[in-house]
């Protein structure tokens, strides 16, 4: 018999993925500002002003620049 709770946990992502804007770049990494205002110092290459995906302290790649819309339901 399988454990339904463990099957549910297997569906969830193991690591959080963030999106943010590069505000500073160094030879070994970059400083990324999150939409919430938080700042992360991460490894990887990116140019200032570029939007990137970040996971586990490293840049995964470029992120699309989308317009933020908030709707009340």
C-alpha positions as CSV (number, residue, x, y, z in Angstrom):
1,X,0.0,0.0,0.0
2,X,1.4,3.4,-0.9
3,X,1.6,6.4,1.3
4,X,-0.5,9.2,-0.2
5,X,1.3,12.0,1.8
6,X,4.7,10.9,0.4
7,X,3.2,10.8,-3.1
8,X,2.0,14.4,-2.6
9,X,5.4,15.5,-1.3
10,X,7.0,14.0,-4.4
11,X,5.0,16.4,-6.6
12,X,6.3,19.5,-4.9
13,X,9.6,21.1,-6.1
14,X,12.6,20.3,-4.0
15,X,14.3,23.7,-4.3
16,X,12.9,27.2,-4.6
17,X,13.4,29.1,-7.8
18,X,13.4,32.9,-7.7
19,X,13.4,35.6,-10.4
20,X,15.0,39.0,-9.9
21,X,16.9,41.8,-11.6
22,X,20.7,42.0,-11.5
23,X,21.7,45.2,-9.8
24,X,25.5,44.6,-9.6
25,X,28.0,42.2,-11.3
26,X,31.4,40.9,-10.2
27,X,33.9,38.6,-11.9
28,X,32.5,35.6,-9.9
29,X,28.8,36.4,-9.5
30,X,26.1,39.0,-9.3
31,X,23.8,40.7,-6.8
32,X,20.1,40.1,-7.6
33,X,17.2,42.1,-6.3
34,X,14.0,40.2,-5.9
35,X,10.5,41.8,-6.5
36,X,9.9,41.6,-2.8
37,X,12.9,43.9,-2.2
38,X,15.2,41.2,-0.9
39,X,18.8,40.9,-2.2
40,X,20.7,37.7,-3.1
41,X,24.4,37.4,-3.8
42,X,24.7,34.5,-6.4
43,X,27.2,32.8,-8.6
44,X,27.1,33.1,-12.4
45,X,27.4,35.6,-15.2
46,X,24.8,38.3,-15.9
47,X,24.7,42.0,-17.0
48,X,23.3,44.7,-14.8
49,X,19.6,45.2,-15.5
50,X,19.1,41.7,-16.8
51,X,16.3,39.5,-15.3
52,X,17.4,36.1,-14.2
53,X,16.2,32.9,-12.6
54,X,18.1,31.9,-9.4
55,X,18.2,28.6,-7.6
56,X,20.5,27.3,-4.9
57,X,22.7,30.4,-5.0
58,X,23.4,30.3,-8.7
59,X,22.0,31.9,-11.8
60,X,20.1,29.4,-13.9
61,X,19.5,31.6,-16.9
62,X,17.7,34.6,-18.3
63,X,14.1,35.3,-17.2
64,X,11.5,37.1,-19.4
65,X,10.6,40.7,-18.6
66,X,6.9,40.6,-17.9
67,X,4.5,43.2,-16.7
68,X,3.2,42.6,-13.1
69,X,-0.6,42.6,-12.8
70,X,-2.5,42.2,-9.6
71,X,-6.2,41.4,-9.8
72,X,-8.7,41.3,-7.0
73,X,-11.1,38.3,-7.2
